[in-house]
Amino acid sequence: MTSITFITFIAFTAFVASVSYWKTRHDRMKEADDYFLGGRSLSAWVIAGSLMLTNLSTEQLIGMNADSYKHTAAIMAWETTSALAMVAMALYFLPMYLRRGLTTIPEYLASRYDETTRVLASAIFLFSYVFAFLPVVLVFGASGLENIFNVSEQFGITQHQGMLLMVWSIGTLGSLYAIFGGLKAVAISDTINGIGFLILGLLVPYLGLRMMGDGSAIEGLSTLFVEERPKFDITGDEPGSFLPIGVLFTGMVVNQIFYWCVNQAIIQRALGAKNLKEGQKGVLIAAFLKLLGPLILVLPGIIAYAMFKDELTADQSIFAYPMLVKAVLPTWLVGLFAAVLVGAILSTFNSVLNSSATLFAQGVYPSFVKRESTGLELIKVGRIFSVCVAISSMVIAGMLDTGGSLFNYLQKINATFFGPMLAILLLGMFTKKVSATAAKTGLIIGPIMFYLLVFHFGDQVQYVLKSYFGLADDIHFLHFLAVVFILTIAVMVGISRFKPQAEKTNVEEIVPPVDMTPWRYGVPVGIGISIATIGMFFVFTQ
């Protein structure tokens, strides 16, 4: 690590922290909304930046590029299809959430079903954050920084110990943002880091292509496309594909709608919008930026494969992107890139910590400890819980196996809960006949069904289905996600017929806390983004 790399790294990191402090120095967090929703004061660009950085962290930057290095560009489906779900969030879900003045999704479930459903949903969110999402984010971030800064060599320790050192360093710094700054400080830092992430994220593949094309990015792309043509297959037709195109019409739909329209850690930024117009603009701006995702999250992995395939095995693919960064960026930019990388890690980490604190303080604490609490009490409880979540996730991160696809591992763990959670929410929205008993049963039975089908009896289930249908390859877990989603709905509808809702549900609308005038260009922009998304698949499958 050179001195210029270290200086640029420290300078940019300090700049982001200083701006976040300056913008929030006069904020006095006395009410829960001040801490958990940024006082409902977030503007469109802050929402867009925070949405992007909460989502686009190292588990995608390094993880998706690792998968495109190891497999093909089919991994881009996770990015491009998300734009469609974000359009649905902006035009349908967000108006409903803001009209009800929601702080959390489980809050809606409490009013539609009952308090126990709210606690169960909050617990499920928290479980997935602590045992899957946060540890994976930390591991990917640690692997990137270990490779860029050669931490193990600098301190004379093993590579695993270097990664552990980075895990605890990142986790501690991210905790400070979330615990003391609240959502507004998180969102502001996200926006600044988001600008750097976008610029440098596009610069890496550009410089990589120039290197391959002897100074011409166009020539480099042409060479890459010819030499590594199979890598550009987005249909997922490779043997035993990790993402076959068929999942786009089954479990991918369930996954994306849940992640972008229901997942607390993501939508909390939009819930903090100063009004509906700013919220819709922010979500749609982020949806447009999602269409650039493959250039940052997939193409570099293919470039790295062309450059390093003789020295980096498939099992070492987690180091493909960091190696490319060091190879193509000038020294002074490596430090800046590392700062942006840390910003992306911190963004996701502290955003999920803030959401975890919100879920616990607003959903679990009142039910089990103290029904009526002041805003300051809830903020204190949220901060203490954030510390517990941060420590737990750092411990678990140190135990993860980095040999396989951690991105796929994360998606599988999330899918265990996504289907059932989406099922109870949609049924709650579209019908009043589904009972609270059915909702609680769905929240318990759904994850159990997915776990048994995919994890516990996974090999046996695959063998039976492949034998029955005459298939050569395993059935992708996203297909099982769609099946579990449908089965959960069937179970809930069936239970409700025998045990209907005991009393009329209370989903009366309150006076909206923000102006509900929609963005006048929301619908045409949403249609344009949808057409562009579908067009991308049409072009790349030719």
Backbone hydrogen bonds, N-H to C=O, Kabsch-Sander energy under -0.5 kcal/mol:
donor,donor_aa,acceptor,acceptor_aa,energy
6,F,2,T,-1.9
7,I,3,S,-2.6
8,T,4,I,-2.4
9,F,5,T,-1.9
10,I,6,F,-2.5
11,A,7,I,-2.7
12,F,8,T,-2.2
13,T,9,F,-2.0
14,A,10,I,-2.5
15,F,11,A,-2.1
16,V,12,F,-2.3
17,A,13,T,-2.0
18,S,14,A,-2.5
19,V,15,F,-2.4
20,S,16,V,-2.3
21,Y,17,A,-2.1
22,W,18,S,-2.7
23,K,19,V,-2.5
24,T,20,S,-1.0
25,R,21,Y,-0.9
27,D,24,T,-1.2
29,M,27,D,-0.6
30,K,28,R,-1.3
34,D,31,E,-0.6
35,Y,31,E,-1.1
36,F,32,A,-3.1
37,L,33,D,-1.9
39,G,33,D,-2.7
40,R,33,D,-0.5
40,R,37,L,-1.5
41,S,37,L,-0.5
41,S,38,G,-0.6
42,L,272,G,-2.4
47,I,43,S,-2.5
48,A,44,A,-2.9
49,G,45,W,-2.5
50,S,46,V,-2.4
51,L,47,I,-2.7
52,M,48,A,-2.4
53,L,49,G,-2.4
54,T,50,S,-2.4
55,N,51,L,-1.9
56,L,52,M,-4.0
57,S,55,N,-1.6
60,Q,57,S,-1.5
61,L,57,S,-3.0
62,I,58,T,-1.9
63,G,58,T,-1.6
64,M,60,Q,-2.0
65,N,60,Q,-0.8
66,A,62,I,-1.9
67,D,63,G,-1.7
68,S,64,M,-2.3
69,Y,65,N,-1.9
70,K,66,A,-2.0
71,H,67,D,-3.0
73,A,231,K,-2.4
74,A,233,D,-0.7
75,I,72,T,-1.1
76,M,73,A,-2.4
77,A,74,A,-1.9
78,W,75,I,-1.6
79,E,76,M,-1.0
80,T,76,M,-2.4
81,T,77,A,-1.7
82,S,79,E,-0.6
83,A,79,E,-0.6
83,A,80,T,-1.1
84,L,80,T,-0.5
84,L,81,T,-0.7
85,A,81,T,-1.2
86,M,82,S,-2.1
87,V,83,A,-1.6
88,A,84,L,-1.7
89,M,85,A,-2.1
90,A,86,M,-2.4
91,L,87,V,-2.4
92,Y,88,A,-2.3
93,F,88,A,-1.6
94,L,89,M,-3.3
96,M,92,Y,-1.1
97,Y,93,F,-2.3
98,L,94,L,-2.9
99,R,95,P,-2.1
100,R,96,M,-1.2
101,G,98,L,-0.9
102,L,97,Y,-1.9
108,Y,104,T,-0.7
108,Y,105,I,-1.1
109,L,105,I,-1.6
110,A,106,P,-1.9
111,S,107,E,-1.4
112,R,108,Y,-2.3
113,Y,109,L,-3.0
114,D,109,L,-0.6
118,R,114,D,-1.4
119,V,115,E,-2.1
120,L,116,T,-2.5
121,A,117,T,-2.5
122,S,118,R,-2.4
123,A,119,V,-2.5
124,I,120,L,-2.1
125,F,121,A,-2.4
126,L,122,S,-2.5
127,F,123,A,-2.4
128,S,124,I,-2.2
129,Y,125,F,-2.0
130,V,126,L,-2.5
131,F,127,F,-2.5
132,A,128,S,-1.2
133,F,128,S,-2.3
134,L,129,Y,-2.4
136,V,132,A,-1.9
137,V,133,F,-2.2
138,L,134,L,-2.2
139,V,135,P,-2.3
140,F,136,V,-2.5
141,G,137,V,-2.2
142,A,138,L,-2.7
143,S,139,V,-2.4
144,G,140,F,-2.0
145,L,141,G,-2.2
146,E,142,A,-2.5
147,N,143,S,-1.8
148,I,144,G,-2.3
149,F,145,L,-2.7
150,N,146,E,-1.0
151,V,146,E,-0.7
154,Q,150,N,-2.5
155,F,151,V,-2.1
156,G,152,S,-0.8
157,I,152,S,-2.4
162,G,158,T,-2.3
163,M,159,Q,-2.1
164,L,160,H,-2.2
165,L,161,Q,-2.3
166,M,162,G,-1.9
167,V,163,M,-2.5
168,W,164,L,-2.2
169,S,165,L,-1.8
170,I,166,M,-2.9
171,G,167,V,-2.4
172,T,168,W,-1.9
173,L,169,S,-2.2
174,G,170,I,-2.9
175,S,171,G,-1.8
176,L,172,T,-1.4
177,Y,173,L,-1.4
178,A,174,G,-2.0
179,I,175,S,-3.0
180,F,176,L,-2.0
181,G,176,L,-0.5
181,G,177,Y,-2.0
182,G,177,Y,-0.6
182,G,178,A,-0.9
183,L,35,Y,-2.6
185,A,181,G,-0.9
186,V,182,G,-1.7
187,A,183,L,-2.9
188,I,184,K,-2.3
189,S,185,A,-2.1
190,D,186,V,-2.1
191,T,187,A,-1.9
192,I,188,I,-1.8
193,N,189,S,-2.5
194,G,190,D,-2.5
195,I,191,T,-1.6
196,G,192,I,-1.6
197,F,193,N,-3.0
198,L,194,G,-2.4
199,I,195,I,-2.2
200,L,196,G,-2.7
201,G,197,F,-2.2
202,L,198,L,-1.7
203,L,199,I,-1.6
204,V,200,L,-1.9
206,Y,202,L,-1.5
207,L,203,L,-2.8
208,G,204,V,-2.1
209,L,205,P,-2.5
210,R,206,Y,-2.1
211,M,207,L,-2.2
212,M,208,G,-1.8
213,G,209,L,-2.0
214,D,211,M,-0.9
215,G,210,R,-3.2
216,S,210,R,-0.5
216,S,213,G,-0.8
217,A,215,G,-0.5
220,G,216,S,-2.2
221,L,217,A,-2.4
222,S,218,I,-2.3
223,T,219,E,-2.6
224,L,220,G,-2.7
225,F,221,L,-2.7
226,V,222,S,-1.9
227,E,223,T,-2.9
228,E,224,L,-2.6
229,R,226,V,-0.8
231,K,228,E,-1.6
232,F,228,E,-0.5
232,F,229,R,-1.8
233,D,230,P,-1.4
234,I,232,F,-0.6
241,S,238,E,-1.3
245,I,235,T,-2.2
247,V,244,P,-1.6
248,L,245,I,-1.5
249,F,246,G,-1.6
250,T,247,V,-1.3
252,M,247,V,-2.3
253,V,250,T,-0.7
254,V,250,T,-1.1
255,N,251,G,-2.9
256,Q,252,M,-2.6
257,I,253,V,-2.2
258,F,254,V,-2.2
259,Y,255,N,-2.8
260,W,256,Q,-2.4
261,C,257,I,-1.6
262,V,258,F,-2.4
263,N,258,F,-2.3
266,I,263,N,-1.2
267,I,263,N,-2.5
268,Q,264,Q,-1.5
269,R,266,I,-1.2
271,L,267,I,-2.1
272,G,268,Q,-0.8
272,G,269,R,-0.6
273,A,270,A,-1.7
274,K,42,L,-2.3
276,L,515,D,-2.7
277,K,517,T,-0.6
279,G,275,N,-2.0
280,Q,276,L,-2.9
281,K,277,K,-2.5
282,G,278,E,-2.5
283,V,279,G,-2.2
284,L,280,Q,-2.3
285,I,281,K,-2.5
286,A,282,G,-2.0
287,A,283,V,-1.9
288,F,284,L,-2.1
289,L,285,I,-2.2
290,K,286,A,-1.5
291,L,287,A,-0.7
291,L,288,F,-1.3
292,L,289,L,-1.5
293,G,290,K,-1.5
295,L,292,L,-1.2
296,I,292,L,-0.8
296,I,293,G,-1.2
297,L,293,G,-3.2
298,V,294,P,-1.7
299,L,294,P,-2.6
301,G,298,V,-0.6
302,I,298,V,-1.2
303,I,299,L,-2.3
304,A,300,P,-2.8
305,Y,301,G,-1.7
306,A,302,I,-2.0
307,M,303,I,-1.7
308,F,304,A,-3.2
309,K,305,Y,-1.6
311,E,308,F,-2.0
312,L,308,F,-2.1
313,T,311,E,-0.5
316,Q,313,T,-1.1
317,S,314,A,-1.6
319,F,316,Q,-2.3
320,A,317,S,-1.8
323,M,319,F,-1.9
324,L,320,A,-1.8
325,V,321,Y,-2.4
326,K,322,P,-2.1
327,A,323,M,-1.6
328,V,324,L,-2.1
329,L,325,V,-2.2
333,L,330,P,-1.0
334,V,330,P,-1.4
335,G,331,T,-1.1
336,L,332,W,-1.0
337,F,333,L,-3.1
338,A,334,V,-2.6
339,A,335,G,-1.9
340,V,336,L,-2.2
341,L,337,F,-2.9
342,V,338,A,-2.7
343,G,339,A,-2.4
344,A,340,V,-2.5
345,I,341,L,-2.3
346,L,342,V,-3.2
347,S,343,G,-2.6
348,T,344,A,-2.0
349,F,345,I,-2.9
350,N,346,L,-3.4
351,S,347,S,-2.0
352,V,348,T,-2.3
353,L,349,F,-2.0
354,N,350,N,-2.3
355,S,351,S,-2.2
356,S,352,V,-2.6
357,A,353,L,-2.5
358,T,354,N,-2.1
359,L,355,S,-2.7
360,F,356,S,-2.4
361,A,357,A,-2.8
362,Q,358,T,-2.5
363,G,359,L,-1.6
364,V,359,L,-0.9
364,V,360,F,-1.0
365,Y,360,F,-3.2
367,S,364,V,-0.6
368,F,364,V,-1.6
369,V,365,Y,-2.8
370,K,365,Y,-1.5
373,S,371,R,-0.6
378,L,374,T,-2.1
379,I,375,G,-2.1
380,K,376,L,-2.1
381,V,377,E,-2.4
382,G,378,L,-2.6
383,R,379,I,-2.2
384,I,380,K,-2.2
385,F,381,V,-2.4
386,S,382,G,-2.0
387,V,383,R,-1.6
388,C,384,I,-1.6
389,V,385,F,-2.5
390,A,386,S,-2.6
391,I,387,V,-2.3
392,S,388,C,-2.2
393,S,389,V,-2.6
394,M,390,A,-1.9
395,V,391,I,-2.0
396,I,392,S,-2.3
397,A,393,S,-2.2
398,G,394,M,-1.2
399,M,396,I,-1.8
400,L,397,A,-1.1
402,T,400,L,-0.6
406,L,404,G,-1.0
409,Y,405,S,-2.1
410,L,406,L,-2.7
411,Q,407,F,-2.1
412,K,408,N,-2.3
413,I,409,Y,-2.4
414,N,410,L,-2.5
415,A,411,Q,-2.4
416,T,412,K,-1.1
416,T,413,I,-0.6
417,F,413,I,-0.5
417,F,414,N,-1.6
418,F,414,N,-2.2
419,G,415,A,-1.0
421,M,417,F,-2.2
422,L,418,F,-2.5
423,A,419,G,-2.3
424,I,420,P,-2.1
425,L,421,M,-1.7
426,L,422,L,-2.7
427,L,423,A,-2.3
428,G,424,I,-1.6
429,M,425,L,-1.8
430,F,426,L,-2.5
431,T,427,L,-1.7
439,A,435,S,-1.9
440,K,436,A,-2.5
441,T,437,T,-2.1
442,G,438,A,-2.5
443,L,439,A,-2.1
444,I,440,K,-1.2
445,I,441,T,-3.5
446,G,442,G,-2.0
448,I,444,I,-1.3
449,M,445,I,-2.6
450,F,446,G,-2.1
451,Y,447,P,-2.6
452,L,448,I,-2.5
453,L,449,M,-2.4
454,V,450,F,-2.6
455,F,450,F,-0.5
455,F,451,Y,-2.1
456,H,451,Y,-2.2
457,F,452,L,-2.3
458,G,455,F,-0.7
461,V,457,F,-2.9
462,Q,458,G,-2.4
463,Y,459,D,-2.2
464,V,460,Q,-2.3
465,L,461,V,-2.5
466,K,462,Q,-2.7
467,S,463,Y,-2.2
468,Y,464,V,-2.5
469,F,465,L,-2.6
470,G,466,K,-1.0
471,L,466,K,-1.7
479,H,476,H,-1.3
480,F,476,H,-1.0
481,L,477,F,-1.8
482,A,478,L,-1.8
483,V,479,H,-2.0
484,V,480,F,-2.9
485,F,481,L,-2.2
486,I,482,A,-2.2
487,L,483,V,-2.7
488,T,484,V,-2.6
489,I,485,F,-1.8
490,A,486,I,-2.3
491,V,487,L,-2.7
492,M,488,T,-2.4
493,V,489,I,-2.6
494,G,490,A,-2.5
495,I,491,V,-2.6
496,S,492,M,-2.0
497,R,493,V,-1.1
498,F,494,G,-1.0
499,K,495,I,-2.9
506,N,111,S,-0.9
507,V,505,T,-0.9
515,D,274,K,-0.6
522,G,519,W,-1.9
525,V,521,Y,-2.3
526,G,522,G,-2.3
527,I,523,V,-2.5
528,G,524,P,-2.3
529,I,525,V,-2.4
530,S,526,G,-2.0
531,I,527,I,-2.4
532,A,528,G,-2.3
533,T,529,I,-2.2
534,I,530,S,-2.2
535,G,531,I,-2.4
536,M,532,A,-1.8
537,F,533,T,-1.4
538,F,534,I,-1.9
539,V,535,G,-2.5
540,F,536,M,-2.4
541,T,537,F,-1.2
542,Q,539,V,-1.2
